Amino acid sequence: MFGNTENTLWTEKYRPSKLDDYIGNDHIKEKVKIYLENQDVPHLLLAGPAGTGKTSLGKLIASNLDCDLLYINASDENSVEVVRDKVKSFSSAIGFKQWRIVLLDEADFITSNGQAALRNLMETFSKNCRFILTCNYVEKIIDPIQSRCQTFLVVPPSRKDVAIHISKILQKEGVQYTPEDLVAVINSGYPDIRRILNACQRQAINGKLAIDKQSMVEAGYMEKILEILVDNSDKKGKFTHIRQLLADSKVRDFTPLYRFLYDNLDKFAVGHIASIILIIAEHQAMDIQVVDKEINVSAMFVKILNEI
């Protein structure tokens, strides 16, 4: 049913190895099925939120092709030297299998010079080598690479599909759970399936799913912040509550928060949407430069609360 059954990490142990085991994104699966039946795949760009199955899909495709695979996590190896040396050496080598597949995970971390070098490799060695790129933000991939790829937006499966998938894993691991606890874990991590599965493994104790309330705060802090912003009953205490949530969450990467606030503007910023967008954009740009990201986010909420 699943891939690496010897791995103790559930995220790897239950990574799908067959297309039928991959949940969600049926429109992509239909296309991938054709690729695998023909044993021929184009350059692919898989884009979407973290933890929704982009890497799993890329590895699944490679494992079902007659190919040699080079896997690179571009968040660690993203320089032009890596592309020119490691990727070029692999792409240009003569192999005994039909294809050579380069899987570049988190390709949006590759530098602009690295992407420019990659563009040429994709064209030069396309006869025997295919590139599968994954990214969270497709706009960070240069247009020449996008034009050489078939791009698919990988969207999160429904909560129902995730619940069915996770329940099967818990049953296979012999872990007892209540529907209420399973819903709590899924809601706290959705749409990041990897986060949900890690939370289940961490909280599986003596054959039972024992919910850690603190972890729920850490994982679900964005939804709780939105509840505070929407609530008009305690305007003076809003910032204190938000500041405490930020501290309790122990989050240090606020990139998803900026997008979450933007996507939910209609819920908390009616009548002030334009000005709130400018505030979010300002602090998102500053996020890359500041030393303490939590202070930067706190300053953003001071401005937002003053505006609304």
C-alpha positions in Angstrom: 0.0 0.0 0.0 2.7 2.5 1.0 6.4 3.0 0.2 9.1 2.7 2.8 7.7 0.2 5.4 11.0 0.0 7.2 11.2 3.7 8.0 10.1 4.6 11.5 9.0 8.1 10.5 5.3 7.9 9.5 5.8 10.6 6.9 8.2 8.4 5.1 6.8 5.0 6.0 3.4 6.0 4.6 4.6 8.0 1.6 2.6 6.6 -1.3 4.5 4.5 -3.8 1.6 3.8 -6.2 -0.7 6.3 -7.9 -3.8 4.7 -6.4 -2.5 5.4 -2.9 -2.0 9.2 -3.6 -4.9 11.1 -2.1 -6.6 14.1 -3.8 -5.7 16.0 -7.0 -7.6 13.6 -9.3 -7.1 15.8 -12.3 -3.3 15.5 -11.9 -3.5 11.8 -11.2 -5.3 11.2 -14.5 -2.5 13.0 -16.4 0.3 11.3 -14.4 -1.4 7.9 -15.1 -0.9 8.5 -18.9 2.8 9.5 -18.3 3.4 6.3 -16.4 1.6 4.1 -18.9 3.7 5.6 -21.7 6.9 5.6 -19.6 7.5 9.1 -20.8 7.2 12.2 -18.7 7.7 15.9 -19.6 9.5 18.4 -17.5 7.1 19.1 -14.5 6.6 22.0 -12.2 4.5 21.0 -9.1 3.4 24.1 -7.2 1.3 24.5 -4.0 1.3 24.9 -0.2 3.7 23.1 2.0 2.8 19.5 3.0 0.2 18.9 0.4 2.0 16.1 -1.5 4.2 17.7 -4.1 7.4 15.8 -3.1 5.5 12.6 -2.7 4.0 12.9 -6.2 7.4 13.7 -7.7 9.0 10.7 -6.0 6.1 8.5 -6.9 6.5 9.4 -10.6 10.2 8.7 -10.5 9.8 5.4 -8.7 7.4 4.2 -11.4 9.6 5.0 -14.3 12.6 3.2 -15.7 15.1 5.8 -14.5 18.1 6.9 -12.5 17.1 9.6 -9.9 19.0 12.6 -8.6 17.1 14.2 -5.7 18.2 17.6 -4.5 16.6 19.7 -1.8 17.1 23.2 -3.2 16.5 24.8 0.2 19.9 23.4 1.1 21.7 23.2 -2.3 20.5 26.2 -4.3 23.6 27.8 -5.8 24.6 28.1 -9.5 27.6 25.8 -8.6 25.3 23.0 -7.6 23.4 23.3 -10.9 26.6 23.5 -13.0 28.4 20.7 -11.3 26.1 18.2 -9.6 23.0 18.6 -11.9 25.0 18.9 -15.1 27.2 15.9 -14.4 24.2 13.7 -13.7 22.1 15.1 -16.6 24.9 14.6 -19.2 26.0 11.1 -18.0 25.2 8.0 -20.0 23.0 5.6 -18.0 21.7 2.1 -18.5 18.0 3.0 -17.9 15.6 4.8 -20.2 15.5 8.1 -18.3 17.5 10.2 -15.9 15.2 12.2 -13.6 16.3 15.2 -11.6 13.9 16.0 -8.8 14.5 19.5 -7.5 12.5 19.9 -4.3 11.7 23.5 -3.1 13.1 24.8 -6.4 11.8 28.3 -5.5 14.9 28.6 -3.3 17.3 28.3 -6.3 19.1 31.5 -6.9 18.4 33.5 -10.1 21.8 32.6 -11.6 21.1 28.9 -10.7 17.7 29.0 -12.4 19.3 30.6 -15.5 21.8 27.7 -15.6 19.1 25.2 -15.0 17.1 26.5 -18.0 19.9 25.6 -20.4 20.3 22.1 -18.9 16.6 21.4 -19.3 16.9 22.1 -23.0 20.3 20.6 -23.7 19.7 17.2 -22.2 15.9 16.8 -22.7 16.4 13.8 -24.9 17.3 11.5 -22.0 16.8 13.6 -18.9 13.6 15.0 -17.3 13.3 17.6 -14.6 10.6 17.5 -11.9 10.5 20.7 -9.8 8.4 21.4 -6.7 7.8 24.8 -5.2 5.6 26.7 -2.8 5.6 29.9 -4.8 5.5 29.5 -8.6 6.1 33.2 -9.1 9.6 32.7 -7.8 10.4 30.4 -10.7 11.7 32.3 -13.8 9.4 32.4 -16.9 11.9 30.5 -19.1 11.7 27.5 -16.7 8.0 27.7 -16.4 7.6 27.7 -20.2 9.7 24.5 -20.4 7.5 22.7 -17.9 4.0 21.4 -17.6 2.8 23.2 -14.4 0.3 21.6 -12.0 -1.1 23.3 -8.9 -1.2 20.7 -6.2 -4.1 21.5 -3.9 -4.8 20.1 -0.5 -7.2 17.1 -0.3 -10.5 17.7 1.5 -10.5 17.3 5.3 -12.7 14.2 4.8 -10.1 12.6 2.5 -7.4 13.5 5.0 -9.4 12.0 7.9 -9.9 8.7 6.0 -6.2 8.6 5.1 -5.0 9.3 8.6 -7.5 6.9 10.2 -6.2 4.1 8.0 -2.6 4.8 9.2 -3.7 4.9 12.8 -5.4 1.6 12.5 -2.4 0.1 10.8 -0.2 1.3 13.7 -2.7 -0.1 16.2 -3.4 3.4 17.7 -6.9 4.0 19.2 -8.5 7.4 18.8 -11.8 9.2 19.1 -13.3 11.0 16.2 -13.2 14.2 18.2 -9.4 13.9 18.7 -8.8 13.1 15.1 -10.8 16.1 14.0 -8.8 18.3 16.4 -5.5 17.1 15.0 -6.6 17.6 11.4 -8.0 21.0 12.0 -4.9 22.2 13.8 -2.6 21.2 10.9 -4.7 21.3 7.7 -3.9 21.7 4.9 -0.3 20.5 5.8 -0.7 16.7 5.7 2.9 16.2 6.8 2.3 18.3 9.9 -0.9 16.3 10.7 0.9 13.0 10.4 3.8 14.2 12.5 1.4 15.4 15.1 -0.3 12.0 15.2 2.9 10.1 15.6 4.1 12.4 18.3 0.9 12.1 20.2 0.5 8.3 19.8 1.3 7.1 23.3 0.8 3.5 24.5 -1.5 2.7 21.6 -3.7 5.7 22.1 -3.9 9.1 20.5 -3.4 11.5 23.4 -4.0 15.1 22.4 -1.4 17.6 23.5 -3.3 20.9 24.0 -0.1 23.0 23.7 0.6 21.5 20.2 -2.9 22.5 19.2 -2.0 26.1 20.1 1.2 25.9 18.2 -0.3 24.5 15.0 -3.6 26.4 15.0 -2.4 29.9 15.9 -3.4 31.5 12.6 -7.1 30.5 13.0 -7.1 31.8 16.6 -5.6 35.1 15.5 -8.3 35.4 12.9 -11.0 34.8 15.5 -9.5 37.6 17.6 -9.4 40.0 14.7 -13.1 39.2 13.8 -14.3 39.5 17.4 -15.4 43.1 18.2 -16.2 42.5 21.9 -12.8 43.2 23.3 -11.0 45.8 21.1 -8.6 46.9 23.8 -7.4 43.4 24.6 -6.9 42.2 21.0 -3.2 43.0 20.7 -2.4 41.5 24.1 -4.2 38.3 23.1 -2.5 38.2 19.7 1.0 38.9 21.2 0.5 36.0 23.7 -0.6 33.7 20.9 2.5 34.5 18.9 4.7 33.8 21.9 2.8 30.5 22.7 2.9 29.3 19.2 6.7 29.1 19.1 6.5 29.8 15.3 9.5 31.4 13.8 8.6 31.3 10.1 5.6 33.6 9.5 5.5 33.3 5.7 2.2 31.4 5.7 0.7 33.9 8.1 1.0 36.8 5.6 -0.9 34.8 2.9 -3.5 33.6 5.4 -4.3 37.2 6.5 -4.5 38.3 2.8 -6.8 35.4 2.0 -9.1 36.3 4.9 -9.3 40.0 4.5 -13.0 39.9 3.8 -13.6 38.5 7.3 -11.8 41.1 9.4 -10.9 44.1 7.3 -14.2 45.1 5.6 -13.9 48.8 4.6 -10.1 48.8 5.2 -9.0 46.2 2.7 -6.7 48.4 0.6 -4.8 49.9 3.6 -4.5 46.4 5.3 -3.0 45.0 2.1 -0.3 47.7 2.1 0.5 46.9 5.8 0.7 43.2 5.2 2.9 43.8 2.0 5.2 46.1 3.9 5.9 43.7 6.7 6.1 40.7 4.4 8.9 42.5 2.6 10.7 43.4 5.8 10.4 39.7 7.0 13.5 38.7 5.0 15.7 41.4 6.5 14.7 41.7 10.1 16.6 39.8 12.9 13.6 39.1 15.1 10.6 38.1 12.9 8.2 38.0 15.8 8.8 41.6 16.6 8.1 42.5 12.9 4.8 40.6 13.0 3.8 42.2 16.3 4.4 45.6 14.8 2.3 44.6 11.8 -0.6 43.8 14.1 -0.3 47.1 15.9 -0.9 48.8 12.6 -3.7 46.5 11.5 -5.6 46.9 14.8 -5.2 50.7 14.6 -6.6 50.6 11.1 -9.6 48.4 11.6 
